[in-house]
Amino acid sequence: MALLKSVEFLLVSDNFQTFTAVAEGLHQVGASYYFARTSEDGRDYLSRRKVQGIIVDLDVPDARELILYLRQSTLNRNAVVFACLPSGQDSPVAFVTGANYFLPHSLTPEVVAARASAVQDILLRERRRFFRYTVSLPVHVSSSGTEQRAVMTSLSEGGMAVHTVKPVKYPAMIELVFDLPSGERITGHGSVAWANNEGMVGVQFQVLRDHGAAILHKWLLAQPSSVPA
């Protein structure tokens, strides 16, 4: 059963039983995962990688702060958050800001698989939004009064990665114009999510004008490696 093939989770827990149940449960539905023992390690991973789901053991120190960090981040703020109840607590009587669902402290693989399967549409939609397609397209970008031609190296419904000649400030807003290989023109603006010293810039789309979002969505779904809807 590979309902969630290509979906990635982050598990934050220092409990062996929880780790085993989550690992086996996610394996049952075909999802992959990264394991972090501490909130600090989880935060570091979330700052670098896109995930569609996160399972946080509330017994881990600073677990609630990690969830708040995720909700305030650019890259993973829309991820589905499963909060695993603390030991000795059978119901979510304490409000946990940013959590979508709660899991019992004594997890089993069957519970993990069932809960993940129940929200598969949300997980796959979030995966599709950020699934990157390798491209090589010219793109015109303008930021802080500086205009330049750049080369787009990857494209998703949520954004793009481009290689620029002139430095782009981070964080910043940019105007963008590019033509899809099919000929449709996309215009809009986005926010710079990251930038490095090698001229690579990650852009998260904010507004795509004139039905640009629908045009891009249709083009991406037509690609051979498209994620199932």
Secondary structure in CASP SS format (residue, H / E / C, confidence):
PFRMAT SS
TARGET T0000
AUTHOR 0000-0000-0000
METHOD secondary structure of the structure
MODEL  1
M C 1.00
A C 1.00
L C 1.00
L C 1.00
K C 1.00
S C 1.00
V C 1.00
E E 1.00
F E 1.00
L E 1.00
L E 1.00
V E 1.00
S C 1.00
D C 1.00
N C 1.00
F H 1.00
Q H 1.00
T H 1.00
F H 1.00
T H 1.00
A H 1.00
V H 1.00
A H 1.00
E H 1.00
G H 1.00
L H 1.00
H H 1.00
Q H 1.00
V H 1.00
G C 1.00
A C 1.00
S E 1.00
Y E 1.00
Y E 1.00
F E 1.00
A E 1.00
R C 1.00
T C 1.00
S H 1.00
E H 1.00
D H 1.00
G H 1.00
R H 1.00
D H 1.00
Y H 1.00
L H 1.00
S H 1.00
R H 1.00
R C 1.00
K C 1.00
V C 1.00
Q C 1.00
G E 1.00
I E 1.00
I E 1.00
V E 1.00
D E 1.00
L C 1.00
D C 1.00
V C 1.00
P C 1.00
D C 1.00
A H 1.00
R H 1.00
E H 1.00
L H 1.00
I H 1.00
L H 1.00
Y H 1.00
L H 1.00
R H 1.00
Q H 1.00
S C 1.00
T C 1.00
L C 1.00
N C 1.00
R C 1.00
N C 1.00
A C 1.00
V E 1.00
V E 1.00
F E 1.00
A E 1.00
C E 1.00
L C 1.00
P C 1.00
S C 1.00
G C 1.00
Q C 1.00
D C 1.00
S C 1.00
P C 1.00
V C 1.00
A C 1.00
F C 1.00
V C 1.00
T C 1.00
G C 1.00
A C 1.00
N C 1.00
Y E 1.00
F E 1.00
L E 1.00
P C 1.00
H C 1.00
S C 1.00
L C 1.00
T C 1.00
P H 1.00
E H 1.00
V H 1.00
V H 1.00
A H 1.00
A H 1.00
R H 1.00
A H 1.00
S H 1.00
A H 1.00
V C 1.00
Q H 1.00
D H 1.00
I H 1.00
L H 1.00
L H 1.00
R H 1.00
E H 1.00
R H 1.00
R H 1.00
R H 1.00
F H 1.00
F C 1.00
R C 1.00
Y E 1.00
T E 1.00
V E 1.00
S E 1.00
L E 1.00
P E 1.00
V E 1.00
H E 1.00
V E 1.00
S E 1.00
S E 1.00
S C 1.00
G C 1.00
T E 1.00
E E 1.00
Q E 1.00
R E 1.00
A E 1.00
V E 1.00
M E 1.00
T E 1.00
S E 1.00
L E 1.00
S C 1.00
E C 1.00
G C 1.00
G E 1.00
M E 1.00
A E 1.00
V E 1.00
H E 1.00
T C 1.00
V C 1.00
K C 1.00
P C 1.00
V C 1.00
K C 1.00
Y C 1.00
P C 1.00
A C 1.00
M E 1.00
I E 1.00
E E 1.00
L E 1.00
V E 1.00
F E 1.00
D E 1.00
L C 1.00
P C 1.00
S C 1.00
G C 1.00
E C 1.00
R E 1.00
I E 1.00
T E 1.00
G E 1.00
H E 1.00
G E 1.00
S E 1.00
V E 1.00
A E 1.00
W E 1.00
A E 1.00
N C 1.00
N C 1.00
E C 1.00
G C 1.00
M E 1.00
V E 1.00
G E 1.00
V E 1.00
Q E 1.00
F E 1.00
Q E 1.00
V E 1.00
L E 1.00
R C 1.00
D C 1.00
H C 1.00
G H 1.00
A H 1.00
A H 1.00
I H 1.00
L H 1.00
H H 1.00
K H 1.00
W H 1.00
L H 1.00
L H 1.00
A C 1.00
Q C 1.00
P C 1.00
S C 1.00
S C 1.00
V C 1.00
P C 1.00
A C 1.00
END
